[in-house]
Amino acid sequence: MAKKTAIKETALYEPVKQFLVAQGYEVKGEVGAVDIVGCRAEDDPVVVELKTGFSLTLFHQAIQRQSMTDAVYIAVPQGSGKAYHRAFKSNKSLCRRLGLGLITVRLGDIPASALVTVHVDPAPYKPRQMKPRKTRLLREFARRVGDPNEGGQTRKGLITSYRQDALKCLKFLSQAGATKASDVAKATGVEKARPIMADDHYGWFERADRGIYQMTPKGEAALEQFRDELAGLDVTLADGAAKA
């Protein structure tokens, strides 16, 4: 198999230059510290930084160029595959936030056959807040008891308000034994105790009878695993709870 030739930044120059020339710009390369500069009548100069891939250095350079003009683009070769498209989506969003333009170049056998695509034009970033996401964030904050997680840890094992509610149900069942779901809800203050135990995402609960739930062996193991978290959850055994 023939070894794939590495792409050089210079391979991007001619396609991007011709793209700008076609729009009426006079284009020159390596002007000062800038890869490409395009000038057209009274418009602000267009600056393009060329790189063979996205990097923090590329974004740093592009941000520095914004002290010269608002029309700053970064240009990279067009890639393929899931990993590329996933990274490209994030980098495209980053360009928008930084007020940078984004160009990709699909290289052909000769410069004239290359395809230049502008994905983002430079513009001030105006974040669009999504009210449902904000509502979910604040609801989760309000429902969570204490501060059980360290900021920066991985998602695995995080103590969410849902997990705390499940732990409350588990703690109650460990004290009361098999109990009606409605009584678990009343004693723990967990309004959704029934669906939490019925859905059983953690494998801690099982139905002992109609409407009645009890702990599983996995639930017993969770009592030790989450001992510290359980200690901070207030669960009292209600008098007259209907048990199996």
N, C-alpha and C positions, 0 to 999 in steps of 0.2 A: 504494500500500500504506500502510495506517495505521501511524503510528509507534508502536512498542511503548512503553507507559508503564512507567517505571522503578518497581520495587517500593520502598516505603518501610518502614522498620523498624516504624512504627506499624501497618502492615497485619498484622503478625504478632501484635500485642498481644492483640487480642480473641480470636482462635482459641486461643492458648495459655492465656489467662485462663480461658476457658470450659472448657477441658480440665482445668485444675487445680480449678476450682470443682466440676466433676462428681465429683471425687475427695474432696470435703469440705474443700478449702482455702478460706480467706478470702484473696483476692488483691488486691493494690494495686500500681499502677505508679509508677515513678520515685520510689522510696523511697531518699533519699540519692543515691548514685551507681549504684544498682542499677535495671535496667530493670523487672524483675518480682520481687515477693516474695510467697510464699504461706505462710500459717501454718495449722497444723492441730493442735489440742489440744496434747499434750506433744511432738510430733514436732519435729525440727530444722526451721528454716525452709528452704523451697525457694527458691533464687535462679535466675533465668533471664536470661541475657544475649541480647539480640536483635540480629541483624545480617543484612544482605541477602546476605552471602556469607562464606565462610571467609577469615580473614586472621590474620596474626601478632598484630595488635592484639587481635582477638577472644580468642585463646587467652591473651594476657597479662592481659586484663581478667578472664577467667574464673578464672585462677589466683589473682589478687588476691582474688577473692570467696571463695576457699577458706579465707581467714583468718576469715571470718564463719560459715561453715557447711560441712559436708561435702557437702550436697546442692546442687551447682552444675551447672546445665545451660546449654548453648548452643543457640540455636534459629535456624535458617536456612530460607529457602524451599527447597522441593523442586525440584530441577532435572531436566534430561533430557539425553540424549545420552551418547556414549561417554566424552568428556572429563570430563563431570560425574561419571559413575559411577566412573571411574578415580580422580579426585581425592577423591570422597566416601569410597571405600574406605580411602584413606590417612588421611584426616582422622578417620574413625571409629576407626581403629587408634590414632591419636594421642590421641583422647579417652580411650580405655581406659587408655593408658599414663599419662596425666595425672590419672586418677581423675575425669574429668568426664563428665556426662551429655550426650547428643546427641539433639536433637529436630529433625525437619523438618516444615514446614507446606506442604501443597499448597493453595494459595490458590484459593478459588472466587469466584463473582461477588458473593457476600455472605458476611460472616464466618461465619455459621452453616453454610455449605456447605464450609468449609475442612476438610481432613483433617490431623490432628495425629498424628504417629507418633514414638514413643520408640524409638530404635535402641540406645542405651546408657544404662544407669543408673550414677550415680556409685558407684565401688567401688575399693578399693585394687587396684593393678595387680600381678598375679602372672604374671611372664613364664614361658612354657612353652618350655623348651629342647628342641630336637629333636636327639636324639643323632646321627642320620645326617648332619645338617648340620654338627654339631660335628666329627664324624669326618672329613668331607670337607675341612673347613677346616684341621684339623691335618695331614691327609695331604698336602694341597697345600703347606702351610708346610714340612713335612719334606722333601718331594721337590724343592722349588725350590732351585736352586743360587744362592747369593749373594742380593743384593737388587737385581734389575735394573730395578725400577719405582719411580717417584716417587709417593708417596701423593697422591691427588687427581687424577691424570691420568684421561683418558677410557678406556673399556674397549678402544677400538680400538688395536691394536698392543701390548697388554699382553704381557709375557713370562710365560707360565704354565709350570708344570712340563711340561705336554704339549708346548708349543712348544719348550721346552728339549730334551726328548727327541728331537723331530723335528730340531732343529738338530744334535744329536749325531750322528744318523744321516746328516744331510746333510754334516757335516764329515768323517765317516769316508769316505763315498762320494767326496767331492772328492779324497781322498788315495789311496783304493784302487781307484776305478773300480767298475764293475758287480760286485756281490758277493752271495753267498747271504745271505738274511735272517737265518739262524741265526748266521752269522759276524758280521754287523753287530751283532746282539744281544749276542753274546759280547764283542766288542771294545769296545762302547760302554757296556755295563752296562744297556742299555735292554731290559728283558724283553719289552716289547710292540713291538719294532722292526718285526716283520712286519706287524701290523695298522696301525701308524702309516704305513708306506710303502704298504701296500695301499689303505688308505682315502684317503690322499693329500689331506688337507683343504686343504693350502696350494699344491698343484700343483708340488711340488718333486721328486716321485719318479715313476718309471715302471718297469714290469716289462720287463726285457731278455730274460728267459727264465723258465721255470718255477722259482719260488722265488728268482729273482735280480733285484735292483733296481739302478737307476742314477739319476743326477741328470737332471733336465730343464733346458732353458734357463732356466726360471723359478727353478729351484733354484740355478743358477749366479749369477743376479742376486741371490738372497737371501744369498749368501756376502758380497757387498759391503754389502747393506742391513743385515745383522746382524753386521757384522764385529766390533764391540766385544763383543757377546754371545758370539759364537763363541770369541773369545780367552779367555774365562773358563771355557770348557767343556773338560774334560780328555778327550781322545780320542786313543788311541794306535793305530797301525797294527799289527794282530796278525800274527805270522809264520804263514805257512801258510794264510792266508785263502783260501777257495775263490772265485776270481773267474771271471767268464764268459770 
